[in-house]
């Protein structure tokens, strides 16, 4: 596993918005994302990342469900299932 993936995994596990804002690259929409938007993106990424512990992925799934968010391909899977 390369250093960037290790750093990304650490940031996903910690939901490190500051790391993500610096390392996400330019926004395709022009303006940089807000901290709130980046937190949503981190939860979505953590939910579907197989490198993350299942507990963290389920936690992000619950967080997203509570707020009515889906993931990149549509609605979240039923509670207890992971992509």
mmCIF file of the N, C-alpha and C atoms, coordinates in Angstrom:
data_MODEL
# 
_entry.id   MODEL 
# 
loop_
_atom_site.group_PDB 
_atom_site.id 
_atom_site.type_symbol 
_atom_site.label_atom_id 
_atom_site.label_alt_id 
_atom_site.label_comp_id 
_atom_site.label_asym_id 
_atom_site.label_entity_id 
_atom_site.label_seq_id 
_atom_site.pdbx_PDB_ins_code 
_atom_site.Cartn_x 
_atom_site.Cartn_y 
_atom_site.Cartn_z 
_atom_site.occupancy 
_atom_site.B_iso_or_equiv 
_atom_site.pdbx_formal_charge 
_atom_site.auth_seq_id 
_atom_site.auth_comp_id 
_atom_site.auth_asym_id 
_atom_site.auth_atom_id 
_atom_site.pdbx_PDB_model_num 
ATOM 1   N N  . UNK A 1 1  ? 0.857   -1.174 0.000   1.00 0.00 ? 1  UNK A N  1 
ATOM 2   C CA . UNK A 1 1  ? 0.000   0.000  0.000   1.00 0.00 ? 1  UNK A CA 1 
ATOM 3   C C  . UNK A 1 1  ? 0.906   1.241  0.000   1.00 0.00 ? 1  UNK A C  1 
ATOM 4   N N  . UNK A 1 2  ? 0.626   2.165  -0.937  1.00 0.00 ? 2  UNK A N  1 
ATOM 5   C CA . UNK A 1 2  ? 1.491   3.339  -1.018  1.00 0.00 ? 2  UNK A CA 1 
ATOM 6   C C  . UNK A 1 2  ? 1.151   4.361  0.070   1.00 0.00 ? 2  UNK A C  1 
ATOM 7   N N  . UNK A 1 3  ? 2.024   5.349  0.213   1.00 0.00 ? 3  UNK A N  1 
ATOM 8   C CA . UNK A 1 3  ? 1.875   6.330  1.298   1.00 0.00 ? 3  UNK A CA 1 
ATOM 9   C C  . UNK A 1 3  ? 0.595   7.145  1.180   1.00 0.00 ? 3  UNK A C  1 
ATOM 10  N N  . UNK A 1 4  ? 0.190   7.509  -0.069  1.00 0.00 ? 4  UNK A N  1 
ATOM 11  C CA . UNK A 1 4  ? -1.022  8.303  -0.235  1.00 0.00 ? 4  UNK A CA 1 
ATOM 12  C C  . UNK A 1 4  ? -2.249  7.511  0.210   1.00 0.00 ? 4  UNK A C  1 
ATOM 13  N N  . UNK A 1 5  ? -2.314  6.239  -0.138  1.00 0.00 ? 5  UNK A N  1 
ATOM 14  C CA . UNK A 1 5  ? -3.454  5.403  0.261   1.00 0.00 ? 5  UNK A CA 1 
ATOM 15  C C  . UNK A 1 5  ? -3.484  5.251  1.787   1.00 0.00 ? 5  UNK A C  1 
ATOM 16  N N  . UNK A 1 6  ? -2.324  5.087  2.403   1.00 0.00 ? 6  UNK A N  1 
ATOM 17  C CA . UNK A 1 6  ? -2.268  5.009  3.865   1.00 0.00 ? 6  UNK A CA 1 
ATOM 18  C C  . UNK A 1 6  ? -2.788  6.294  4.501   1.00 0.00 ? 6  UNK A C  1 
ATOM 19  N N  . UNK A 1 7  ? -2.357  7.435  3.952   1.00 0.00 ? 7  UNK A N  1 
ATOM 20  C CA . UNK A 1 7  ? -2.818  8.731  4.479   1.00 0.00 ? 7  UNK A CA 1 
ATOM 21  C C  . UNK A 1 7  ? -4.315  8.904  4.248   1.00 0.00 ? 7  UNK A C  1 
ATOM 22  N N  . UNK A 1 8  ? -4.790  8.490  3.080   1.00 0.00 ? 8  UNK A N  1 
ATOM 23  C CA . UNK A 1 8  ? -6.223  8.574  2.796   1.00 0.00 ? 8  UNK A CA 1 
ATOM 24  C C  . UNK A 1 8  ? -7.025  7.710  3.752   1.00 0.00 ? 8  UNK A C  1 
ATOM 25  N N  . UNK A 1 9  ? -6.572  6.495  3.972   1.00 0.00 ? 9  UNK A N  1 
ATOM 26  C CA . UNK A 1 9  ? -7.287  5.595  4.882   1.00 0.00 ? 9  UNK A CA 1 
ATOM 27  C C  . UNK A 1 9  ? -7.331  6.151  6.299   1.00 0.00 ? 9  UNK A C  1 
ATOM 28  N N  . UNK A 1 10 ? -6.231  6.727  6.742   1.00 0.00 ? 10 UNK A N  1 
ATOM 29  C CA . UNK A 1 10 ? -6.189  7.341  8.078   1.00 0.00 ? 10 UNK A CA 1 
ATOM 30  C C  . UNK A 1 10 ? -7.180  8.505  8.145   1.00 0.00 ? 10 UNK A C  1 
ATOM 31  N N  . UNK A 1 11 ? -7.228  9.327  7.085   1.00 0.00 ? 11 UNK A N  1 
ATOM 32  C CA . UNK A 1 11 ? -8.144  10.469 7.045   1.00 0.00 ? 11 UNK A CA 1 
ATOM 33  C C  . UNK A 1 11 ? -9.599  10.010 6.991   1.00 0.00 ? 11 UNK A C  1 
ATOM 34  N N  . UNK A 1 12 ? -9.887  8.972  6.219   1.00 0.00 ? 12 UNK A N  1 
ATOM 35  C CA . UNK A 1 12 ? -11.252 8.450  6.153   1.00 0.00 ? 12 UNK A CA 1 
ATOM 36  C C  . UNK A 1 12 ? -11.692 7.919  7.510   1.00 0.00 ? 12 UNK A C  1 
ATOM 37  N N  . UNK A 1 13 ? -10.831 7.175  8.149   1.00 0.00 ? 13 UNK A N  1 
ATOM 38  C CA . UNK A 1 13 ? -11.186 6.598  9.444   1.00 0.00 ? 13 UNK A CA 1 
ATOM 39  C C  . UNK A 1 13 ? -11.463 7.696  10.466  1.00 0.00 ? 13 UNK A C  1 
ATOM 40  N N  . UNK A 1 14 ? -10.676 8.762  10.413  1.00 0.00 ? 14 UNK A N  1 
ATOM 41  C CA . UNK A 1 14 ? -10.827 9.874  11.362  1.00 0.00 ? 14 UNK A CA 1 
ATOM 42  C C  . UNK A 1 14 ? -11.826 10.929 10.892  1.00 0.00 ? 14 UNK A C  1 
ATOM 43  N N  . UNK A 1 15 ? -12.331 10.777 9.663   1.00 0.00 ? 15 UNK A N  1 
ATOM 44  C CA . UNK A 1 15 ? -13.188 11.809 9.061   1.00 0.00 ? 15 UNK A CA 1 
ATOM 45  C C  . UNK A 1 15 ? -12.498 13.171 9.139   1.00 0.00 ? 15 UNK A C  1 
ATOM 46  N N  . UNK A 1 16 ? -11.252 13.191 8.684   1.00 0.00 ? 16 UNK A N  1 
ATOM 47  C CA . UNK A 1 16 ? -10.384 14.365 8.774   1.00 0.00 ? 16 UNK A CA 1 
ATOM 48  C C  . UNK A 1 16 ? -10.688 15.347 7.639   1.00 0.00 ? 16 UNK A C  1 
ATOM 49  N N  . UNK A 1 17 ? -11.581 16.278 7.896   1.00 0.00 ? 17 UNK A N  1 
ATOM 50  C CA . UNK A 1 17 ? -12.010 17.254 6.897   1.00 0.00 ? 17 UNK A CA 1 
ATOM 51  C C  . UNK A 1 17 ? -10.837 18.119 6.450   1.00 0.00 ? 17 UNK A C  1 
ATOM 52  N N  . UNK A 1 18 ? -9.977  18.523 7.362   1.00 0.00 ? 18 UNK A N  1 
ATOM 53  C CA . UNK A 1 18 ? -8.838  19.377 6.993   1.00 0.00 ? 18 UNK A CA 1 
ATOM 54  C C  . UNK A 1 18 ? -7.938  18.673 5.986   1.00 0.00 ? 18 UNK A C  1 
ATOM 55  N N  . UNK A 1 19 ? -7.629  17.402 6.229   1.00 0.00 ? 19 UNK A N  1 
ATOM 56  C CA . UNK A 1 19 ? -6.801  16.635 5.288   1.00 0.00 ? 19 UNK A CA 1 
ATOM 57  C C  . UNK A 1 19 ? -7.495  16.573 3.938   1.00 0.00 ? 19 UNK A C  1 
ATOM 58  N N  . UNK A 1 20 ? -8.776  16.282 3.933   1.00 0.00 ? 20 UNK A N  1 
ATOM 59  C CA . UNK A 1 20 ? -9.516  16.130 2.684   1.00 0.00 ? 20 UNK A CA 1 
ATOM 60  C C  . UNK A 1 20 ? -9.559  17.439 1.894   1.00 0.00 ? 20 UNK A C  1 
ATOM 61  N N  . UNK A 1 21 ? -9.751  18.553 2.575   1.00 0.00 ? 21 UNK A N  1 
ATOM 62  C CA . UNK A 1 21 ? -9.798  19.836 1.875   1.00 0.00 ? 21 UNK A CA 1 
ATOM 63  C C  . UNK A 1 21 ? -8.476  20.144 1.177   1.00 0.00 ? 21 UNK A C  1 
ATOM 64  N N  . UNK A 1 22 ? -7.380  19.736 1.774   1.00 0.00 ? 22 UNK A N  1 
ATOM 65  C CA . UNK A 1 22 ? -6.062  19.979 1.187   1.00 0.00 ? 22 UNK A CA 1 
ATOM 66  C C  . UNK A 1 22 ? -5.770  18.988 0.060   1.00 0.00 ? 22 UNK A C  1 
ATOM 67  N N  . UNK A 1 23 ? -6.208  17.753 0.195   1.00 0.00 ? 23 UNK A N  1 
ATOM 68  C CA . UNK A 1 23 ? -5.794  16.691 -0.715  1.00 0.00 ? 23 UNK A CA 1 
ATOM 69  C C  . UNK A 1 23 ? -6.826  16.255 -1.743  1.00 0.00 ? 23 UNK A C  1 
ATOM 70  N N  . UNK A 1 24 ? -8.001  16.810 -1.722  1.00 0.00 ? 24 UNK A N  1 
ATOM 71  C CA . UNK A 1 24 ? -9.055  16.362 -2.639  1.00 0.00 ? 24 UNK A CA 1 
ATOM 72  C C  . UNK A 1 24 ? -8.845  16.833 -4.069  1.00 0.00 ? 24 UNK A C  1 
ATOM 73  N N  . UNK A 1 25 ? -8.032  17.835 -4.266  1.00 0.00 ? 25 UNK A N  1 
ATOM 74  C CA . UNK A 1 25 ? -7.845  18.355 -5.618  1.00 0.00 ? 25 UNK A CA 1 
ATOM 75  C C  . UNK A 1 25 ? -8.892  19.413 -5.922  1.00 0.00 ? 25 UNK A C  1 
ATOM 76  N N  . UNK A 1 26 ? -8.801  19.996 -7.113  1.00 0.00 ? 26 UNK A N  1 
ATOM 77  C CA . UNK A 1 26 ? -9.723  21.078 -7.459  1.00 0.00 ? 26 UNK A CA 1 
ATOM 78  C C  . UNK A 1 26 ? -11.150 20.569 -7.624  1.00 0.00 ? 26 UNK A C  1 
ATOM 79  N N  . UNK A 1 27 ? -12.090 21.412 -7.260  1.00 0.00 ? 27 UNK A N  1 
ATOM 80  C CA . UNK A 1 27 ? -13.503 21.073 -7.405  1.00 0.00 ? 27 UNK A CA 1 
ATOM 81  C C  . UNK A 1 27 ? -13.914 21.209 -8.867  1.00 0.00 ? 27 UNK A C  1 
ATOM 82  N N  . UNK A 1 28 ? -14.682 20.253 -9.384  1.00 0.00 ? 28 UNK A N  1 
ATOM 83  C CA . UNK A 1 28 ? -15.162 20.397 -10.754 1.00 0.00 ? 28 UNK A CA 1 
ATOM 84  C C  . UNK A 1 28 ? -16.204 21.510 -10.886 1.00 0.00 ? 28 UNK A C  1 
ATOM 85  N N  . UNK A 1 29 ? -16.666 22.043 -9.770  1.00 0.00 ? 29 UNK A N  1 
ATOM 86  C CA . UNK A 1 29 ? -17.702 23.076 -9.777  1.00 0.00 ? 29 UNK A CA 1 
ATOM 87  C C  . UNK A 1 29 ? -17.128 24.476 -9.593  1.00 0.00 ? 29 UNK A C  1 
ATOM 88  N N  . UNK A 1 30 ? -15.820 24.602 -9.534  1.00 0.00 ? 30 UNK A N  1 
ATOM 89  C CA . UNK A 1 30 ? -15.188 25.913 -9.404  1.00 0.00 ? 30 UNK A CA 1 
ATOM 90  C C  . UNK A 1 30 ? -14.821 26.254 -7.978  1.00 0.00 ? 30 UNK A C  1 
ATOM 91  N N  . UNK A 1 31 ? -15.800 26.556 -7.157  1.00 0.00 ? 31 UNK A N  1 
ATOM 92  C CA . UNK A 1 31 ? -15.532 26.931 -5.768  1.00 0.00 ? 31 UNK A CA 1 
ATOM 93  C C  . UNK A 1 31 ? -15.134 25.703 -4.954  1.00 0.00 ? 31 UNK A C  1 
ATOM 94  N N  . UNK A 1 32 ? -14.226 25.861 -4.002  1.00 0.00 ? 32 UNK A N  1 
ATOM 95  C CA . UNK A 1 32 ? -13.868 24.724 -3.153  1.00 0.00 ? 32 UNK A CA 1 
ATOM 96  C C  . UNK A 1 32 ? -15.062 24.286 -2.315  1.00 0.00 ? 32 UNK A C  1 
ATOM 97  N N  . UNK A 1 33 ? -15.119 23.008 -1.964  1.00 0.00 ? 33 UNK A N  1 
ATOM 98  C CA . UNK A 1 33 ? -16.240 22.524 -1.157  1.00 0.00 ? 33 UNK A CA 1 
ATOM 99  C C  . UNK A 1 33 ? -16.208 23.107 0.253   1.00 0.00 ? 33 UNK A C  1 
ATOM 100 N N  . UNK A 1 34 ? -17.357 23.222 0.851   1.00 0.00 ? 34 UNK A N  1 
ATOM 101 C CA . UNK A 1 34 ? -17.433 23.658 2.247   1.00 0.00 ? 34 UNK A CA 1 
ATOM 102 C C  . UNK A 1 34 ? -17.022 22.494 3.137   1.00 0.00 ? 34 UNK A C  1 
ATOM 103 N N  . UNK A 1 35 ? -16.793 22.791 4.391   1.00 0.00 ? 35 UNK A N  1 
ATOM 104 C CA . UNK A 1 35 ? -16.456 21.733 5.357   1.00 0.00 ? 35 UNK A CA 1 
ATOM 105 C C  . UNK A 1 35 ? -17.606 20.727 5.456   1.00 0.00 ? 35 UNK A C  1 
ATOM 106 N N  . UNK A 1 36 ? -18.831 21.210 5.405   1.00 0.00 ? 36 UNK A N  1 
ATOM 107 C CA . UNK A 1 36 ? -19.989 20.321 5.492   1.00 0.00 ? 36 UNK A CA 1 
ATOM 108 C C  . UNK A 1 36 ? -20.042 19.379 4.286   1.00 0.00 ? 36 UNK A C  1 
ATOM 109 N N  . UNK A 1 37 ? -19.832 19.923 3.101   1.00 0.00 ? 37 UNK A N  1 
ATOM 110 C CA . UNK A 1 37 ? -19.840 19.095 1.891   1.00 0.00 ? 37 UNK A CA 1 
ATOM 111 C C  . UNK A 1 37 ? -18.702 18.073 1.945   1.00 0.00 ? 37 UNK A C  1 
ATOM 112 N N  . UNK A 1 38 ? -17.545 18.485 2.425   1.00 0.00 ? 38 UNK A N  1 
ATOM 113 C CA . UNK A 1 38 ? -16.416 17.558 2.513   1.00 0.00 ? 38 UNK A CA 1 
ATOM 114 C C  . UNK A 1 38 ? -16.692 16.456 3.527   1.00 0.00 ? 38 UNK A C  1 
ATOM 115 N N  . UNK A 1 39 ? -17.356 16.779 4.636   1.00 0.00 ? 39 UNK A N  1 
ATOM 116 C CA . UNK A 1 39 ? -17.699 15.751 5.614   1.00 0.00 ? 39 UNK A CA 1 
ATOM 117 C C  . UNK A 1 39 ? -18.647 14.725 4.994   1.00 0.00 ? 39 UNK A C  1 
ATOM 118 N N  . UNK A 1 40 ? -19.609 15.181 4.228   1.00 0.00 ? 40 UNK A N  1 
ATOM 119 C CA . UNK A 1 40 ? -20.525 14.263 3.538   1.00 0.00 ? 40 UNK A CA 1 
ATOM 120 C C  . UNK A 1 40 ? -19.725 13.370 2.589   1.00 0.00 ? 40 UNK A C  1 
ATOM 121 N N  . UNK A 1 41 ? -18.807 13.973 1.832   1.00 0.00 ? 41 UNK A N  1 
ATOM 122 C CA . UNK A 1 41 ? -17.980 13.202 0.899   1.00 0.00 ? 41 UNK A CA 1 
ATOM 123 C C  . UNK A 1 41 ? -17.129 12.170 1.628   1.00 0.00 ? 41 UNK A C  1 
ATOM 124 N N  . UNK A 1 42 ? -16.574 12.541 2.780   1.00 0.00 ? 42 UNK A N  1 
ATOM 125 C CA . UNK A 1 42 ? -15.773 11.590 3.561   1.00 0.00 ? 42 UNK A CA 1 
ATOM 126 C C  . UNK A 1 42 ? -16.623 10.411 4.030   1.00 0.00 ? 42 UNK A C  1 
ATOM 127 N N  . UNK A 1 43 ? -17.824 10.689 4.505   1.00 0.00 ? 43 UNK A N  1 
ATOM 128 C CA . UNK A 1 43 ? -18.700 9.600  4.933   1.00 0.00 ? 43 UNK A CA 1 
ATOM 129 C C  . UNK A 1 43 ? -19.043 8.685  3.756   1.00 0.00 ? 43 UNK A C  1 
ATOM 130 N N  . UNK A 1 44 ? -19.328 9.270  2.596   1.00 0.00 ? 44 UNK A N  1 
ATOM 131 C CA . UNK A 1 44 ? -19.642 8.456  1.418   1.00 0.00 ? 44 UNK A CA 1 
ATOM 132 C C  . UNK A 1 44 ? -18.448 7.598  1.020   1.00 0.00 ? 44 UNK A C  1 
ATOM 133 N N  . UNK A 1 45 ? -17.256 8.194  1.032   1.00 0.00 ? 45 UNK A N  1 
ATOM 134 C CA . UNK A 1 45 ? -16.047 7.446  0.677   1.00 0.00 ? 45 UNK A CA 1 
ATOM 135 C C  . UNK A 1 45 ? -15.772 6.341  1.688   1.00 0.00 ? 45 UNK A C  1 
ATOM 136 N N  . UNK A 1 46 ? -15.935 6.651  2.967   1.00 0.00 ? 46 UNK A N  1 
ATOM 137 C CA . UNK A 1 46 ? -15.688 5.653  4.018   1.00 0.00 ? 46 UNK A CA 1 
ATOM 138 C C  . UNK A 1 46 ? -16.690 4.510  3.925   1.00 0.00 ? 46 UNK A C  1 
ATOM 139 N N  . UNK A 1 47 ? -17.936 4.825  3.603   1.00 0.00 ? 47 UNK A N  1 
ATOM 140 C CA . UNK A 1 47 ? -18.996 3.822  3.475   1.00 0.00 ? 47 UNK A CA 1 
ATOM 141 C C  . UNK A 1 47 ? -18.646 2.774  2.421   1.00 0.00 ? 47 UNK A C  1 
ATOM 142 N N  . UNK A 1 48 ? -18.046 3.213  1.327   1.00 0.00 ? 48 UNK A N  1 
ATOM 143 C CA . UNK A 1 48 ? -17.796 2.258  0.251   1.00 0.00 ? 48 UNK A CA 1 
ATOM 144 C C  . UNK A 1 48 ? -16.355 1.773  0.138   1.00 0.00 ? 48 UNK A C  1 
ATOM 145 N N  . UNK A 1 49 ? -15.484 2.200  1.032   1.00 0.00 ? 49 UNK A N  1 
ATOM 146 C CA . UNK A 1 49 ? -14.070 1.816  0.961   1.00 0.00 ? 49 UNK A CA 1 
ATOM 147 C C  . UNK A 1 49 ? -13.829 0.466  1.644   1.00 0.00 ? 49 UNK A C  1 
ATOM 148 N N  . UNK A 1 50 ? -13.445 -0.552 0.886   1.00 0.00 ? 50 UNK A N  1 
ATOM 149 C CA . UNK A 1 50 ? -13.216 -1.870 1.487   1.00 0.00 ? 50 UNK A CA 1 
ATOM 150 C C  . UNK A 1 50 ? -12.013 -1.915 2.429   1.00 0.00 ? 50 UNK A C  1 
ATOM 151 N N  . UNK A 1 51 ? -11.154 -0.889 2.391   1.00 0.00 ? 51 UNK A N  1 
ATOM 152 C CA . UNK A 1 51 ? -10.010 -0.836 3.309   1.00 0.00 ? 51 UNK A CA 1 
ATOM 153 C C  . UNK A 1 51 ? -10.419 -0.443 4.723   1.00 0.00 ? 51 UNK A C  1 
ATOM 154 N N  . UNK A 1 52 ? -11.624 0.090  4.884   1.00 0.00 ? 52 UNK A N  1 
ATOM 155 C CA . UNK A 1 52 ? -12.099 0.544  6.193   1.00 0.00 ? 52 UNK A CA 1 
ATOM 156 C C  . UNK A 1 52 ? -12.702 -0.612 6.982   1.00 0.00 ? 52 UNK A C  1 
ATOM 157 N N  . UNK A 1 53 ? -12.571 -0.571 8.310   1.00 0.00 ? 53 UNK A N  1 
ATOM 158 C CA . UNK A 1 53 ? -13.232 -1.588 9.136   1.00 0.00 ? 53 UNK A CA 1 
ATOM 159 C C  . UNK A 1 53 ? -14.754 -1.510 8.935   1.00 0.00 ? 53 UNK A C  1 
ATOM 160 N N  . UNK A 1 54 ? -15.402 -2.652 8.985   1.00 0.00 ? 54 UNK A N  1 
ATOM 161 C CA . UNK A 1 54 ? -16.854 -2.700 8.773   1.00 0.00 ? 54 UNK A CA 1 
ATOM 162 C C  . UNK A 1 54 ? -17.590 -1.775 9.738   1.00 0.00 ? 54 UNK A C  1 
ATOM 163 N N  . UNK A 1 55 ? -17.134 -1.690 10.981  1.00 0.00 ? 55 UNK A N  1 
ATOM 164 C CA . UNK A 1 55 ? -17.795 -0.828 11.972  1.00 0.00 ? 55 UNK A CA 1 
ATOM 165 C C  . UNK A 1 55 ? -17.812 0.634  11.514  1.00 0.00 ? 55 UNK A C  1 
ATOM 166 N N  . UNK A 1 56 ? -16.692 1.122  10.967  1.00 0.00 ? 56 UNK A N  1 
ATOM 167 C CA . UNK A 1 56 ? -16.622 2.502  10.475  1.00 0.00 ? 56 UNK A CA 1 
ATOM 168 C C  . UNK A 1 56 ? -17.531 2.679  9.268   1.00 0.00 ? 56 UNK A C  1 
ATOM 169 N N  . UNK A 1 57 ? -17.564 1.682  8.399   1.00 0.00 ? 57 UNK A N  1 
ATOM 170 C CA . UNK A 1 57 ? -18.420 1.763  7.204   1.00 0.00 ? 57 UNK A CA 1 
ATOM 171 C C  . UNK A 1 57 ? -19.894 1.783  7.595   1.00 0.00 ? 57 UNK A C  1 
ATOM 172 N N  . UNK A 1 58 ? -20.271 0.937  8.530   1.00 0.00 ? 58 UNK A N  1 
ATOM 173 C CA . UNK A 1 58 ? -21.667 0.926  9.007   1.00 0.00 ? 58 UNK A CA 1 
ATOM 174 C C  . UNK A 1 58 ? -22.010 2.248  9.690   1.00 0.00 ? 58 UNK A C  1 
ATOM 175 N N  . UNK A 1 59 ? -21.078 2.791  10.445  1.00 0.00 ? 59 UNK A N  1 
ATOM 176 C CA . UNK A 1 59 ? -21.294 4.075  11.116  1.00 0.00 ? 59 UNK A CA 1 
ATOM 177 C C  . UNK A 1 59 ? -21.548 5.185  10.095  1.00 0.00 ? 59 UNK A C  1 
ATOM 178 N N  . UNK A 1 60 ? -20.755 5.205  9.032   1.00 0.00 ? 60 UNK A N  1 
ATOM 179 C CA . UNK A 1 60 ? -20.967 6.208  7.986   1.00 0.00 ? 60 UNK A CA 1 
ATOM 180 C C  . UNK A 1 60 ? -22.291 5.970  7.269   1.00 0.00 ? 60 UNK A C  1 
ATOM 181 N N  . UNK A 1 61 ? -22.642 4.710  7.037   1.00 0.00 ? 61 UNK A N  1 
ATOM 182 C CA . UNK A 1 61 ? -23.939 4.415  6.427   1.00 0.00 ? 61 UNK A CA 1 
ATOM 183 C C  . UNK A 1 61 ? -25.081 4.939  7.278   1.00 0.00 ? 61 UNK A C  1 
ATOM 184 N N  . UNK A 1 62 ? -24.984 4.746  8.585   1.00 0.00 ? 62 UNK A N  1 
ATOM 185 C CA . UNK A 1 62 ? -26.026 5.245  9.491   1.00 0.00 ? 62 UNK A CA 1 
ATOM 186 C C  . UNK A 1 62 ? -26.074 6.767  9.465   1.00 0.00 ? 62 UNK A C  1 
ATOM 187 N N  . UNK A 1 63 ? -24.907 7.412  9.476   1.00 0.00 ? 63 UNK A N  1 
ATOM 188 C CA . UNK A 1 63 ? -24.835 8.873  9.441   1.00 0.00 ? 63 UNK A CA 1 
ATOM 189 C C  . UNK A 1 63 ? -25.498 9.397  8.167   1.00 0.00 ? 63 UNK A C  1 
ATOM 190 N N  . UNK A 1 64 ? -25.189 8.778  7.039   1.00 0.00 ? 64 UNK A N  1 
ATOM 191 C CA . UNK A 1 64 ? -25.768 9.205  5.760   1.00 0.00 ? 64 UNK A CA 1 
ATOM 192 C C  . UNK A 1 64 ? -27.278 8.968  5.723   1.00 0.00 ? 64 UNK A C  1 
ATOM 193 N N  . UNK A 1 65 ? -27.727 7.813  6.202   1.00 0.00 ? 65 UNK A N  1 
ATOM 194 C CA . UNK A 1 65 ? -29.162 7.510  6.224   1.00 0.00 ? 65 UNK A CA 1 
ATOM 195 C C  . UNK A 1 65 ? -29.935 8.518  7.074   1.00 0.00 ? 65 UNK A C  1 
ATOM 196 N N  . UNK A 1 66 ? -29.389 8.846  8.256   1.00 0.00 ? 66 UNK A N  1 
ATOM 197 C CA . UNK A 1 66 ? -30.049 9.785  9.169   1.00 0.00 ? 66 UNK A CA 1 
ATOM 198 C C  . UNK A 1 66 ? -30.269 11.148 8.516   1.00 0.00 ? 66 UNK A C  1 
ATOM 199 N N  . UNK A 1 67 ? -29.422 11.483 7.557   1.00 0.00 ? 67 UNK A N  1 
ATOM 200 C CA . UNK A 1 67 ? -29.499 12.793 6.912   1.00 0.00 ? 67 UNK A CA 1 
ATOM 201 C C  . UNK A 1 67 ? -30.110 12.734 5.513   1.00 0.00 ? 67 UNK A C  1 
ATOM 202 N N  . UNK A 1 68 ? -30.536 11.542 5.108   1.00 0.00 ? 68 UNK A N  1 
ATOM 203 C CA . UNK A 1 68 ? -31.207 11.388 3.826   1.00 0.00 ? 68 UNK A CA 1 
ATOM 204 C C  . UNK A 1 68 ? -30.296 11.355 2.605   1.00 0.00 ? 68 UNK A C  1 
ATOM 205 N N  . UNK A 1 69 ? -29.011 11.034 2.803   1.00 0.00 ? 69 UNK A N  1 
ATOM 206 C CA . UNK A 1 69 ? -28.079 10.986 1.676   1.00 0.00 ? 69 UNK A CA 1 
ATOM 207 C C  . UNK A 1 69 ? -27.988 9.578  1.104   1.00 0.00 ? 69 UNK A C  1 
ATOM 208 N N  . UNK A 1 70 ? -27.720 9.505  -0.194  1.00 0.00 ? 70 UNK A N  1 
ATOM 209 C CA . UNK A 1 70 ? -27.412 8.248  -0.855  1.00 0.00 ? 70 UNK A CA 1 
ATOM 210 C C  . UNK A 1 70 ? -25.907 8.140  -1.018  1.00 0.00 ? 70 UNK A C  1 
ATOM 211 N N  . UNK A 1 71 ? -25.474 7.307  -1.924  1.00 0.00 ? 71 UNK A N  1 
ATOM 212 C CA . UNK A 1 71 ? -24.051 7.229  -2.242  1.00 0.00 ? 71 UNK A CA 1 
ATOM 213 C C  . UNK A 1 71 ? -23.896 7.419  -3.729  1.00 0.00 ? 71 UNK A C  1 
ATOM 214 N N  . UNK A 1 72 ? -22.728 7.235  -4.264  1.00 0.00 ? 72 UNK A N  1 
ATOM 215 C CA . UNK A 1 72 ? -22.456 7.655  -5.637  1.00 0.00 ? 72 UNK A CA 1 
ATOM 216 C C  . UNK A 1 72 ? -23.289 6.941  -6.690  1.00 0.00 ? 72 UNK A C  1 
ATOM 217 N N  . UNK A 1 73 ? -23.847 5.795  -6.387  1.00 0.00 ? 73 UNK A N  1 
ATOM 218 C CA . UNK A 1 73 ? -24.615 5.054  -7.391  1.00 0.00 ? 73 UNK A CA 1 
ATOM 219 C C  . UNK A 1 73 ? -26.094 4.954  -7.050  1.00 0.00 ? 73 UNK A C  1 
ATOM 220 N N  . UNK A 1 74 ? -26.559 5.723  -6.094  1.00 0.00 ? 74 UNK A N  1 
ATOM 221 C CA . UNK A 1 74 ? -27.977 5.694  -5.763  1.00 0.00 ? 74 UNK A CA 1 
ATOM 222 C C  . UNK A 1 74 ? -28.209 5.577  -4.267  1.00 0.00 ? 74 UNK A C  1 
ATOM 223 N N  . UNK A 1 75 ? -29.327 4.971  -3.880  1.00 0.00 ? 75 UNK A N  1 
ATOM 224 C CA . UNK A 1 75 ? -29.635 4.863  -2.455  1.00 0.00 ? 75 UNK A CA 1 
ATOM 225 C C  . UNK A 1 75 ? -28.644 3.925  -1.748  1.00 0.00 ? 75 UNK A C  1 
ATOM 226 N N  . UNK A 1 76 ? -28.515 4.132  -0.455  1.00 0.00 ? 76 UNK A N  1 
ATOM 227 C CA . UNK A 1 76 ? -27.663 3.246  0.345   1.00 0.00 ? 76 UNK A CA 1 
ATOM 228 C C  . UNK A 1 76 ? -28.284 1.867  0.396   1.00 0.00 ? 76 UNK A C  1 
ATOM 229 N N  . UNK A 1 77 ? -27.437 0.888  0.622   1.00 0.00 ? 77 UNK A N  1 
ATOM 230 C CA . UNK A 1 77 ? -27.928 -0.475 0.809   1.00 0.00 ? 77 UNK A CA 1 
ATOM 231 C C  . UNK A 1 77 ? -28.682 -0.529 2.140   1.00 0.00 ? 77 UNK A C  1 
ATOM 232 N N  . UNK A 1 78 ? -29.526 -1.539 2.335   1.00 0.00 ? 78 UNK A N  1 
ATOM 233 C CA . UNK A 1 78 ? -30.238 -1.663 3.616   1.00 0.00 ? 78 UNK A CA 1 
ATOM 234 C C  . UNK A 1 78 ? -29.246 -1.736 4.781   1.00 0.00 ? 78 UNK A C  1 
ATOM 235 N N  . UNK A 1 79 ? -29.701 -1.263 5.938   1.00 0.00 ? 79 UNK A N  1 
ATOM 236 C CA . UNK A 1 79 ? -28.863 -1.293 7.136   1.00 0.00 ? 79 UNK A CA 1 
ATOM 237 C C  . UNK A 1 79 ? -28.340 -2.701 7.351   1.00 0.00 ? 79 UNK A C  1 
ATOM 238 N N  . UNK A 1 80 ? -27.061 -2.802 7.674   1.00 0.00 ? 80 UNK A N  1 
ATOM 239 C CA . UNK A 1 80 ? -26.417 -4.091 7.898   1.00 0.00 ? 80 UNK A CA 1 
ATOM 240 C C  . UNK A 1 80 ? -25.692 -4.624 6.664   1.00 0.00 ? 80 UNK A C  1 
ATOM 241 N N  . UNK A 1 81 ? -25.947 -4.040 5.503   1.00 0.00 ? 81 UNK A N  1 
ATOM 242 C CA . UNK A 1 81 ? -25.257 -4.452 4.264   1.00 0.00 ? 81 UNK A CA 1 
ATOM 243 C C  . UNK A 1 81 ? -24.258 -3.376 3.869   1.00 0.00 ? 81 UNK A C  1 
ATOM 244 N N  . UNK A 1 82 ? -23.192 -3.804 3.211   1.00 0.00 ? 82 UNK A N  1 
ATOM 245 C CA . UNK A 1 82 ? -22.152 -2.879 2.745   1.00 0.00 ? 82 UNK A CA 1 
ATOM 246 C C  . UNK A 1 82 ? -21.879 -3.122 1.272   1.00 0.00 ? 82 UNK A C  1 
ATOM 247 N N  . UNK A 1 83 ? -21.494 -2.054 0.571   1.00 0.00 ? 83 UNK A N  1 
ATOM 248 C CA . UNK A 1 83 ? -21.136 -2.225 -0.857  1.00 0.00 ? 83 UNK A CA 1 
ATOM 249 C C  . UNK A 1 83 ? -19.838 -2.999 -0.999  1.00 0.00 ? 83 UNK A C  1 
# 
